[in-house]
Amino acid sequence: MTTPHRFARIGALAALSSVLLLGTPAVAAPHTVAVAAVASVQSADVQSVGDVCYSQLPSQAHDTLNLIDQGGPFPYPRDGIVFSNREGALPQQASGYYHEYTVITPGAPTRGTKRIITGQGDHEDYYTADHYASFAQVDWTC
């Protein structure tokens, strides 16, 4: 298990928030422009993936997302490993950008086929119910 990227991003998000809310950069501001640029590029790329409302996800996916936000503990040892995006279905990023987590499938004798893939963007989460054949970005606003 690794530390979810949500916690590693806190410093960058604080700096970006300072610029957006106060109009002045925080102490570590040089990277905030890059963070904003990456976010705008990602949102353009992600549209080709599709999206799903948070409220439409199965309850087990909600449980997994809550565990990610809390930093675990996770039910499987492979939760949190790097997702390499070999399928190329998600926007291309550097190695280590994406991580995967199991969404428990009731009654399945194994981990099943459902996963949450997280990116390094703020709440950049993708859901797959078919073991990476298709992805939908989680829309947290609905």
C-alpha positions in Angstrom: 0.0 0.0 0.0 1.2 3.5 -0.7 0.1 6.9 0.5 -2.8 8.2 -1.6 -1.8 11.2 -3.8 -4.6 13.2 -2.2 -2.4 13.8 0.7 0.7 14.6 -1.3 -1.2 17.3 -3.2 -2.2 19.3 -0.2 0.7 21.8 -0.5 0.1 22.4 -4.2 -3.6 22.9 -3.6 -3.0 25.3 -0.8 -0.8 27.4 -3.0 -3.4 27.3 -5.8 -6.2 28.3 -3.4 -4.2 31.3 -2.3 -3.9 32.5 -5.8 -7.5 31.9 -6.6 -9.0 33.3 -3.4 -6.6 36.1 -2.6 -5.2 37.0 -5.9 -1.7 36.8 -4.6 0.6 33.8 -4.6 1.5 31.9 -1.5 5.2 31.3 -0.6 5.5 28.3 -2.9 3.8 29.9 -5.9 6.0 29.1 -8.9 4.4 25.7 -9.4 0.8 27.0 -9.1 0.7 28.1 -12.8 1.9 24.6 -13.8 -0.8 23.0 -11.6 -3.5 25.1 -13.2 -2.2 24.4 -16.7 -2.1 20.6 -16.0 -5.7 20.7 -14.6 -7.0 22.5 -17.7 -5.3 20.1 -20.1 -6.5 17.1 -18.1 -10.2 18.2 -18.2 -10.0 18.5 -22.0 -8.5 15.0 -22.3 -10.8 13.4 -19.8 -14.0 14.1 -21.8 -13.1 11.3 -24.2 -13.2 8.9 -21.2 -16.8 9.7 -20.2 -18.0 10.4 -16.8 -20.3 9.0 -14.1 -22.1 10.9 -11.3 -20.8 10.0 -7.8 -24.4 9.3 -6.8 -24.6 6.6 -9.6 -21.6 4.6 -8.4 -22.3 1.4 -6.4 -22.0 1.8 -2.6 -18.8 -0.2 -2.6 -17.2 2.4 -4.9 -18.2 5.1 -2.3 -16.5 2.9 0.4 -13.3 2.7 -1.7 -13.3 6.5 -2.3 -13.8 7.1 1.4 -10.9 4.8 2.2 -8.7 6.6 -0.3 -9.5 9.9 1.3 -8.8 8.5 4.8 -5.5 6.9 3.7 -6.7 3.4 4.3 -6.6 0.7 5.6 -7.3 -1.0 2.3 -8.7 -4.6 2.1 -6.1 -5.9 -0.5 -2.3 -5.7 -0.5 -2.3 -4.5 -4.1 -4.5 -1.4 -3.3 -2.5 1.7 -4.0 -0.1 0.2 -6.5 0.9 2.2 -9.6 -1.6 1.8 -12.5 0.4 1.9 -15.7 -2.4 2.7 -18.1 -1.2 0.1 -20.6 -4.6 0.2 -22.3 -4.1 3.9 -23.0 -7.7 4.7 -22.1 -6.8 7.4 -19.6 -5.0 10.6 -20.5 -1.2 9.9 -21.0 0.8 10.8 -18.0 4.2 10.0 -16.5 4.7 6.7 -14.8 3.5 6.7 -11.3 0.8 9.3 -12.0 -2.1 6.8 -11.5 -2.8 4.4 -8.7 -5.5 1.7 -8.5 -7.8 0.5 -5.7 -10.2 -2.4 -5.5 -13.9 -1.9 -5.4 -15.2 -4.9 -3.5 -17.6 -7.0 -5.5 -20.1 -8.8 -3.2 -20.0 -12.5 -3.7 -16.9 -12.5 -5.9 -14.3 -15.1 -4.8 -11.4 -12.7 -6.0 -10.9 -9.0 -6.1 -13.4 -8.8 -9.0 -13.3 -6.5 -11.9 -14.2 -3.2 -10.4 -11.5 -0.6 -9.6 -11.0 3.1 -8.7 -8.0 4.7 -10.5 -6.8 7.9 -9.0 -4.7 10.5 -10.7 -2.7 13.2 -9.1 -5.3 16.0 -9.8 -7.7 17.0 -7.1 -10.3 14.3 -6.9 -9.2 12.9 -10.3 -10.9 9.6 -9.9 -11.9 7.1 -12.5 -14.2 4.1 -12.1 -14.0 0.9 -14.1 -16.5 -2.0 -13.7 -14.9 -4.2 -16.4 -11.3 -4.4 -15.4 -9.9 -1.6 -17.5 -12.0 -2.1 -20.7 -13.7 1.2 -20.1 -13.4 4.1 -17.6 -15.6 6.9 -16.4 -14.3 9.9 -14.5 -16.2 10.4 -11.3 -18.2 13.7 -11.3 -18.3 14.8 -7.7 -21.0 17.5 -8.4 -23.9 15.1 -8.9 
